[in-house]
Amino acid sequence: MNKVSTYIRESYRELLEKVTWPTWTQLQQSTVIVLVATLIITAMVAVMDFGSNQVLKLIYSLFKN
C-alpha cells in the first residue's frame, strides 16, 4: 500500500511542478484548429460517400434488367 500512496503523491507533485499547462489563449487556438480540422475531414468523407454512392448506382444500373 505504501507504493501506491508514494506513486499518487509523486504523480500529483509532477502534475503541479513539471507539467507545462497551456495558457487560455493556446487552449482556445488548439480547440479552433481541432474543430476546423474536424469539419474539413467530415466534409471530405461526405463528398467521398456521395461520390461512391453515385458510382455504385451507375454500376448497378448497368446490370439491371
C-alpha positions in Angstrom: 0.0 0.0 0.0 3.0 2.3 0.6 4.0 2.0 -3.0 0.6 3.1 -4.2 0.5 6.2 -1.9 4.0 7.1 -3.0 3.0 6.8 -6.6 0.0 9.0 -6.2 2.0 11.6 -4.2 4.7 11.7 -6.8 2.2 11.9 -9.7 0.4 14.8 -8.1 3.7 16.6 -7.5 4.8 16.0 -11.1 1.5 17.5 -12.4 2.0 20.6 -10.3 5.7 21.2 -10.8 6.8 19.6 -14.1 3.9 19.6 -16.5 3.6 22.7 -18.7 0.0 23.6 -19.0 -1.2 25.6 -22.0 -2.4 29.2 -21.5 -6.1 30.0 -22.1 -5.3 31.5 -25.4 -3.3 28.5 -26.5 -6.1 26.2 -25.5 -8.7 28.3 -27.5 -6.4 28.2 -30.6 -5.9 24.5 -30.3 -9.7 24.0 -29.9 -10.4 26.1 -33.0 -7.8 24.1 -35.0 -9.3 20.8 -34.0 -12.9 22.0 -34.8 -11.8 23.3 -38.3 -9.9 20.0 -39.0 -12.9 18.0 -37.9 -15.2 20.0 -40.2 -12.8 19.6 -43.2 -12.4 15.9 -42.6 -16.2 15.5 -42.2 -16.8 17.3 -45.5 -14.2 15.2 -47.3 -15.8 12.0 -46.0 -19.3 13.2 -47.0 -18.0 14.0 -50.6 -16.4 10.6 -50.9 -19.5 8.9 -49.6 -21.7 10.8 -52.1 -19.3 10.1 -54.9 -19.0 6.4 -54.2 -22.8 6.2 -53.8 -23.3 7.7 -57.3 -20.7 5.4 -58.9 -22.3 2.3 -57.3 -25.7 3.4 -58.5 -24.3 3.8 -62.0 -22.7 0.3 -61.9 -25.9 -1.3 -60.5 -28.0 0.4 -63.2 -25.8 -1.2 -65.9 -26.6 -4.7 -64.7 -30.2 -4.1 -64.0 -32.7 -5.8 -66.3 
